[in-house]
Amino acid sequence: MPISFSRLPSTLQQLAIGKTTLYERIAQGLFPPPVKLGPRLSAWPQYEIDEVANAVMRNASNEEMRQLVARLIELRSHPNKAEALAA
């Protein structure tokens, strides 16, 4: 399954937040940092945005969000993300 990526403007629109809020959440561990795709190109895997948005919709606590973000970051190095997400 191919991984799609979302650049900053699209990510902000999907989450309905501003850039400052997004980067504050990243600093607090409540949202994963972007993936560097090139020297001047960063983006977020769409499945990470979807996972965080689902957690927000179910009103997850900050601690639950931090655990989710840590898991998502760990999955970045996993060879088969689809299987790992299902676990």
C-alpha positions in Angstrom: 0.0 0.0 0.0 1.6 3.3 -1.0 2.0 6.0 1.6 0.7 9.4 0.7 2.1 12.6 2.2 0.6 15.9 3.2 2.5 19.2 3.0 2.1 21.9 5.6 -0.9 23.9 4.0 -2.9 20.7 3.5 -2.1 19.4 7.0 -3.2 22.7 8.6 -6.4 22.6 6.6 -7.2 19.0 7.5 -6.6 19.7 11.2 -8.3 23.2 11.1 -5.5 24.8 13.1 -2.8 27.4 12.5 0.9 26.9 11.9 1.9 28.1 15.4 -0.6 25.7 17.0 0.7 22.8 15.0 4.4 23.5 15.9 3.4 24.0 19.6 1.7 20.6 19.5 4.9 19.0 17.9 7.0 20.6 20.7 4.7 19.2 23.3 4.7 15.7 21.8 1.1 15.9 20.8 1.7 15.7 17.0 4.5 14.0 15.1 7.2 16.1 13.5 7.3 16.2 9.7 9.4 13.7 7.7 12.3 15.3 5.7 11.8 14.2 2.1 14.6 16.4 0.7 16.8 19.4 1.6 13.8 21.8 1.4 10.9 19.4 1.5 9.0 18.1 4.6 5.7 16.5 4.9 3.6 14.2 7.1 2.5 10.7 6.2 -1.3 10.9 5.7 -1.9 7.9 8.0 -0.3 9.8 10.9 -2.6 12.8 10.4 -5.6 10.5 10.3 -4.5 8.7 13.5 -4.1 11.9 15.4 -7.4 13.4 14.0 -9.2 10.2 15.1 -7.6 10.5 18.6 -8.7 14.2 18.8 -12.3 13.2 17.8 -12.5 10.6 20.6 -11.2 13.2 23.0 -8.0 11.5 23.9 -6.0 12.9 26.8 -2.6 14.6 26.3 -0.9 11.5 27.7 -2.8 9.3 25.2 -1.8 11.6 22.5 1.9 11.5 23.5 1.7 7.7 23.5 0.1 7.7 20.1 2.7 10.1 18.7 5.6 8.1 20.1 4.1 4.9 18.5 3.7 6.7 15.1 7.3 7.9 15.2 8.5 4.4 16.1 6.5 3.0 13.2 8.4 5.2 10.7 11.2 2.7 10.8 9.0 -0.3 10.6 9.2 -2.1 7.3 5.5 -2.9 7.0 3.4 -0.1 8.4 0.0 -1.5 7.6 0.6 -4.6 9.7 2.2 -2.6 12.5 -0.8 -0.1 12.6 -3.2 -3.1 12.9 -1.4 -4.4 16.0 
